[in-house]
């Protein structure tokens, strides 16, 4: 537990572009969280980041941050291939971990981290922030209620344009690829709204390089018999498509922009009884996520996106790559 029973002191590994939205801003509105330290490979970058965001301490290395007794938890937004390595190091240092997705480079590494987490009393959460937003809770309620009838199909798309091909998300050595970046969300949403973990029936990639996908399509089948479809891309004809559709034999649920519903979303239910649109708060999904992380650390509340959940997600991602004829990603050394 943290030294202060009322506060989680978080240190950030790296001055990543996602950190302000995912951690810094939501922490300002959460009295149970303080971002107290940052480290980066380039110390000048860490210093500039700390000055801009009012962070008290700058460490010259990730190892120094992990050794800081005034840090209770670590936020890990490093490149995909480094997630496992530094989550492992944080756990070994006795820190709680909020790790950006994907959790690791592959399912085998996710199992290793899960075993280590199980041996500790530390909280480990994969940062699928949408999962903590009220829209996701409501979608599960509607599906479980039977209003849509028996599930027939779940269709998830997460496509956005990233034409900067020098971006680390295209780097195979850092476990890059569209299925790792956008696709990890799509797989997770398929599992969340489909109600279980599906098997991969088919997968076709569009390539940036022989090993790195810029887009992926996959067909999946759930144990209960319903089917799923995944579309994800960082560069394809589907420049921008972010949606979830859940089809039952008596109705349909469709969500536009389930990833960042605070910016814009549309949540529509259609059944024989008619069509309705439900609305949700504009509070950031990242803020709900940070609430859940703090509650888990301070009060032992369960997390919905823990290590066991991550194994399931990485197992599907690995299967998509294998089915598409591409290599499974490996941890960066």
N, C-alpha and C positions, 0 to 999 in steps of 0.2 A: 504493500500500500504506500501511497505518497507520504512524505513527511508531514504535510498539512492534510488533515482529513477533509478539507473543504476545497482543495485546489489540485488540479493536475498540471504539473509544469512540463511543458513540451519543448523538446529541441528538434529543430528541422535539419535533416541531412540534405544539404544542398539548397541553393537559392533558385529552385525550379520555378518556371513560369506559372505552374498551377498552384503554387503554395499560397499566394495572396487570397485567391478565391476559395480554396479548399480548407485553409487553416487560419491565416492571419485575420481575414475579415470576420468569419464566424466566431473566432475567439474573442473579438472585441465585444460581442454581445452575449458572451457566456461567462458568468461570474465564477464558474468552476474550472475555468481553463486560463492559463497564461502561457504565451509563447516566450520562453525565457532564454533561448540560445539558438544559434545557427552555426553550421560549419559548411565549408565548401572547399573544393580542391584549390580554387583561386581565392586566397584569403581577402584580397581586395574586393572581390565580388561579394563575399559574405559581409564584409564591413559596410559596403554600400547598401546591401539588402537590409542589414540591421538598422542602419541609420534611417532609411526610408520608412521602416515599419516599426520603429521604436523597440527593437529587441535588445535586451540588456547586455548579453554576452556573445562574443564571437570566438569560435574555436578554430584553430589552424588545421585541424584534421577531423575526420569522422570519428577516429578512435578517441580523440581528446573529448569530443562531445559525449561519447558513450561513457567515458570515465567520470563525467561531471556528476557529483553527488546531488547537485541541485536540479538535475533533470530526472523526472519520473518516467517520462514516456517519449518515444521517438516517432516523428512523422517521416516516412520513407517515400519520397517522390523521385527516387533515382531512376535511371533507365531500366527497362524491364529485366535485362539480364543480370542486374545487380540487386534486384529486390531480395532474392533469397539470401545472398551473401550478407547483406547488412541487416536484414531482419534476424538472421541467425546471430550475428554479432551483438545486436541489441538485446536479444533474449539472454545471451550468455553474460551480458553486462547487467542483467536484472531489470531491464527496462520494458515497459509496455510498448506495443507497436501498433500504429495506424499506418498500414502499408498501401500505397497506391496499387491499383490493378494494372495488369494482371499480377496475381500474388507472387508468382515465381515464373521461371522460364518454361517449366513443364510439370507434369503431374508427379514425376518421381521426386523432383526437388520439393514440391508442395508436401509430399508425404514426409520427407525429412524434417521440414520445418514444423509440421504438425506434431510429429513425435517429440521434438524439442519443446514445443509449446505445452504439450501435455505433461511434460516432466516439471514444468514451472508453474507458478501461480500467477503468471503474467497474462494480461489481455492482449490478444492479437486479432486485429480486425482488418479485413480487406476493404478498401475504400469504394465500394459500390454505393455511393451516396444516394442514388435514386431509391434504393431499397428502403430507406428510412423516411422518405417523403410520404405525406398522407395519401397521395394518389395511389401509391403502390399498395398501401394497406387497404384502401377502398376497393381497388381492383381485385385483390384476393378475396375480400368479403363477397363481392358480387359473384365471382366464379364459384366460391364455396356454397353460396346460397342456392344454387341451382337455377337461378333466373335465366341463365343462358342455355340451360339444358345440359345434355352430355357433350363434353368437349369433342370437337371434330378436328380443329387445326389451330395452331398458334403461328403467326407470321411476324417476324421481327426484322426491321431494317435499321441499320445505323450507317449511313453513308454521308461523308463530308469531303470537301476538297482540300487536299494538302499537296499542292504542286511543287513545294520546296523539297526536292528529292535528296538534298543533303541532310534533311532532318533525321535525327537519330531513330525515329520511328520506322525508317526504311533500312536500318542498319542490322544486318543479320547477326553480326558479332555481339550486338546489344539486345538480341532476341526481339528484333523488330518484325513488322508485318501487319497488314490490315486486320487479320484475324486476332492478333495479339492486342491491338490497340482498340479499334472500334468493335471488333468481333467479340472480345471478351465481355462487353456489355450485352451484345445480342445473345450470346450463349446464356448469360446469367438471366436475362429476361425470359428466354425460352423456358429455362428451368423453373423460374419463379412463377410464371403465369401458366405454364404447362403442368405444374404440380409435381414434377419428378425429373429425373435426369434421362434424356433421350439417347438413343444410339444413332450414329451417323449412317445414313443410307447411301448418300452420294455427296460429292463436293467437287466444285470446279473453281480453279483460281485464275485470276488475271495477274500476270507477273510484272514486277518492276525489274527484278533481276532473277536469275534462275532459281534462287532460294527464297526470295522475298515476294510475298503477295501484295499487290496494291488493291486487290478486290477479291472477294470470295462469296460464293453462293453454296449453300448446303441444304440438303433435304434430310430430315430427321424423323425418327419414330419413337414415341413414348411407350413405356411398358403397358400402359392402359389401352393402347390401340390408336390414340389420336396421333396426328402428324405435326411436324413443324417445318418451317422454312426460315433460313437465315440469309440475309443479304448484308454485307458490310463492305465498305471501301474507303480508301483515302484518296483515290483518284480513279474515276470511272465515269461512264455516261450518267450514272445516278449521282449527280453532283451533290445534292442535298436531299436526303430522305431519312427521317428519324421517326419511327413509328412502331407501335405494337398493335396487332389485331388478334383478338381471341374470338374464335368462331365456335359456337355451340349449335346443337340442332334446334334450339328455340330462340337464339338471339346472337348478337355480336357486340363486343366491346372494342372500341378503338381509341387509342391514345396517340395524339400527335405530340412530339417532343417529350418523351418520357425521361430523357437523359437530364435535361435542364428545365424542368417544368416551371421554375421561378421566372424564366425569361419569357416564355410563351408556351401554352399548352392548350389542348382541347381534348376533353374526356367525354366520349359519346357512347351511349348504350342504346341499341335498337333491339326491340323484341316485338312480338305480336301486339303488345299493349301500347306500342308507340316508340317514339324517340325522345331521349332526354339528354341534356348536357349538364354535367356536374362540374363544379368549380372548386378550386382549392387555394389556400393562402399563397401569396407570392414570396413567403419566406424561403430562403435558399435551401436546397436539398443538402448542401454542405453543412448548414447550421443544424439540421436535424441529425445528421451523421455525427457531428461533434458532440451533440447532446448525448447520443447513445454511447459514444466512446467514453465520455466522462462518467456517465452513469455506471458503465461496466467496471471502470477502474475504481471508482469511489465507493460503489454500493454493490458490486458483484452482479449487476444486471446481465442477463444473457445477451449475446450479440447474434445478429442474423447472418452476418457475413464473416464467420470465423474460419479457422483453418480447415475443418472438415468440409465445409461448403466449398472452400477454395480447391480442394482435391477434386471434387466433382466437376467444377468448372474447368480446371486445367485438363482433366481427363477427356472432356468433350473437345476442347481446343486441340489437344494432341491428335485425337481421332480424325478431326477435320483435316489437319495437315497431312496425316498419313493417307487418308482416302483421296485427297487431291494430288497425291504423288510428291509432296514436299516434305523436307526434313522437319522433325520436331525441333523446336528451339532448344538451345543449350545455355546454361548459365555462363555469364561473362567472367573471365578470370583476370 
